[in-house]
């Protein structure tokens, strides 16, 4: 990691902790906890990325998407969240740091996935600790271009059984999961990998209420 990248990461964490004092951006408020719970997750995502266009669904305070952009400045990155205060924080930070080809977008995945600028436009789509996998695949696979992949960053359980029926309905292929411990911790993680084989039918994703009430 270059000194410039390290400096940018440190600047990001400082800004996040400052803003979190007046605005609830993340429940984790100590630098060591952020390093263990957020930074390590983001670093371990890097080997799974493919292509140049990347979207982080439910980015929150920017994990993992903003960190990915700092570590891989060559990527085109969209940070998507439904909470305006988080998007405002990230937009201000992007401007302050002079970053290019990264956009903080206020919106919901189930709505943006029906817009031409977003539908099947991304090589990699990531969601971290957002919802159960059967819900996530309907929200996220419509954003993945055929040949790309959806990555769900889960805890101890990979939840593959929950989404086994939904994935092929949405154009996904054979899903798999890598299980690992965060380095230096006993924290268990699962990286769920869902390849996109073919276009998703236009009726998906359904409105969020329908997805939650009756997952595929």
C-alpha positions in Angstrom: 0.0 0.0 0.0 1.4 3.4 -1.0 1.9 6.2 1.6 -0.7 8.3 -0.3 -3.3 5.5 0.0 -2.6 5.0 3.7 -2.9 8.8 4.2 -6.2 8.9 2.4 -7.6 6.0 4.5 -6.5 7.7 7.7 -8.2 10.9 6.5 -11.4 9.0 5.8 -11.5 7.5 9.3 -10.8 10.8 10.9 -13.6 12.5 9.0 -15.9 9.6 9.8 -15.3 9.7 13.5 -15.7 13.5 13.6 -19.0 13.4 11.7 -20.2 10.5 13.8 -20.2 12.7 16.9 -23.0 14.8 15.5 -24.6 12.3 13.1 -25.2 8.6 13.5 -23.3 7.2 10.5 -22.0 4.0 12.1 -22.6 2.2 15.4 -18.9 1.5 15.6 -17.1 4.5 17.0 -13.6 3.5 18.0 -10.6 3.4 15.6 -9.6 -0.1 16.6 -13.1 -1.4 16.1 -13.3 0.3 12.7 -10.1 -1.4 11.8 -11.2 -4.8 12.8 -14.8 -4.7 11.7 -14.7 -2.5 8.6 -11.2 -2.1 7.2 -10.3 -5.8 7.2 -13.6 -6.7 5.6 -12.9 -4.1 2.8 -9.4 -5.4 2.3 -10.5 -9.0 2.0 -13.0 -8.1 -0.6 -10.4 -7.0 -3.1 -9.4 -10.4 -4.6 -13.1 -11.1 -5.4 -13.6 -8.0 -7.5 -13.8 -8.2 -11.3 -14.1 -5.7 -14.1 -14.1 -1.9 -13.7 -17.6 -1.0 -12.8 -18.6 -1.6 -9.1 -21.6 -0.7 -7.0 -21.9 -1.0 -3.2 -25.5 -1.5 -2.3 -26.4 -0.2 1.2 -23.0 1.4 1.6 -23.8 3.1 4.9 -20.8 5.2 5.9 -18.8 3.9 2.9 -17.9 0.4 3.9 -16.7 -1.4 1.8 -17.3 0.8 -1.3 -15.4 3.9 -0.3 -12.4 1.9 1.0 -12.4 -0.1 -2.2 -12.2 3.1 -4.2 -9.2 4.3 -2.2 -7.5 1.0 -2.6 -8.4 0.6 -6.3 -8.6 4.1 -7.8 -8.9 2.7 -11.3 -12.4 1.5 -10.6 -15.7 3.3 -11.4 -17.6 3.1 -8.1 -21.2 3.9 -7.1 -22.0 4.2 -3.4 -25.7 3.5 -3.0 -27.7 4.2 0.2 -31.3 5.1 1.0 -30.3 7.4 3.9 -29.6 11.0 2.7 -27.3 12.0 5.6 -24.9 9.2 4.7 -24.9 10.1 1.0 -24.3 13.8 1.9 -21.3 12.8 4.1 -19.8 10.7 1.3 -20.5 13.3 -1.4 -18.8 16.0 0.7 -15.8 13.6 1.3 -15.5 12.8 -2.4 -15.3 16.5 -3.2 -12.9 17.3 -0.3 -10.5 14.5 -1.4 -10.8 15.3 -5.1 -11.7 11.8 -6.0 -12.8 11.0 -9.6 -15.1 8.2 -11.0 -16.9 7.7 -7.7 -20.5 8.7 -7.1 -22.6 8.7 -3.9 -26.2 8.1 -4.9 -29.3 8.4 -2.8 -31.8 5.8 -3.7 -33.0 2.2 -3.3 -31.7 -0.8 -5.3 -35.2 -2.1 -6.2 -36.0 1.3 -7.9 -32.6 2.0 -9.5 -32.5 -1.5 -11.0 -35.4 -0.5 -13.3 -33.5 2.5 -14.6 -31.4 2.0 -17.8 -28.3 3.8 -16.3 -28.1 1.1 -13.5 -29.8 -2.1 -14.7 -27.2 -4.7 -15.6 -24.5 -2.1 -15.8 -22.0 -3.4 -13.2 -19.2 -6.0 -13.3 -19.4 -6.4 -9.5 -22.2 -5.7 -7.1 -21.5 -5.9 -3.4 -23.8 -5.9 -0.4 -22.5 -6.1 3.1 -24.6 -7.0 6.2 -27.7 -5.5 4.6 -30.4 -8.2 4.6 -30.9 -12.0 4.2 -29.5 -13.5 1.1 -32.9 -14.4 -0.5 -33.8 -10.7 -0.3 -30.4 -9.5 -1.4 -30.2 -11.5 -4.6 -33.5 -10.0 -5.9 -32.3 -6.5 -5.1 -28.8 -6.9 -6.5 -28.6 -9.4 -9.3 -30.7 -7.1 -11.6 -27.8 -4.6 -11.3 -25.1 -7.1 -12.4 -24.3 -7.4 -16.1 -24.3 -10.9 -17.6 -20.7 -12.2 -17.0 -20.4 -10.2 -13.8 -20.9 -11.3 -10.2 -22.8 -10.4 -7.1 -20.9 -10.6 -3.8 -22.7 -10.9 -0.5 -20.6 -10.3 2.6 -22.2 -12.3 5.3 -21.4 -13.3 8.9 -20.9 -16.9 10.0 -23.8 -18.3 8.0 -23.6 -18.0 4.2 -27.4 -18.5 3.8 -27.0 -20.2 0.4 -29.9 -22.5 1.1 -32.3 -19.5 1.5 -31.5 -18.2 -2.0 -31.2 -21.5 -3.9 -34.5 -21.1 -5.6 -34.2 -17.3 -6.3 -30.8 -17.2 -7.9 -31.6 -19.1 -11.2 -34.9 -17.2 -11.5 -32.9 -14.0 -11.5 -30.3 -15.1 -14.1 -27.7 -16.3 -11.6 -25.5 -19.3 -11.9 -24.1 -21.8 -9.4 -23.4 -19.8 -6.1 -20.6 -20.6 -3.7 -19.2 -19.3 -0.5 -15.8 -18.9 1.0 -15.6 -19.0 4.8 -12.8 -17.4 6.7 -11.8 -15.7 9.9 -10.9 -12.0 9.9 -7.1 -11.9 10.4 -6.0 -11.6 14.0 -9.6 -12.1 15.2 -12.1 -14.9 15.9 -14.7 -13.2 13.8 -16.2 -15.5 11.2 -17.2 -14.3 7.8 -18.6 -15.8 4.6 -18.1 -14.3 1.1 -21.0 -15.5 -1.1 -20.3 -15.4 -4.8 -23.1 -15.4 -7.3 -22.2 -15.3 -11.0 -24.6 -13.7 -13.4 -25.2 -15.9 -16.5 -28.1 -14.2 -18.3 -30.3 -11.1 -18.2 -32.8 -10.8 -15.3 -36.5 -10.8 -16.4 -37.9 -7.3 -16.4 -40.4 -7.9 -13.6 -37.6 -8.2 -11.1 -36.9 -6.7 -8.7 -40.4 -6.3 -7.3 -41.3 -3.5 -4.8 -39.4 -4.0 -1.5 -42.6 -4.8 0.5 -43.3 -7.7 -1.9 -39.7 -8.9 -1.7 -39.7 -8.9 2.1 -43.2 -10.4 2.4 -42.6 -13.2 -0.1 -39.0 -13.9 -1.1 -38.5 -15.9 -4.3 
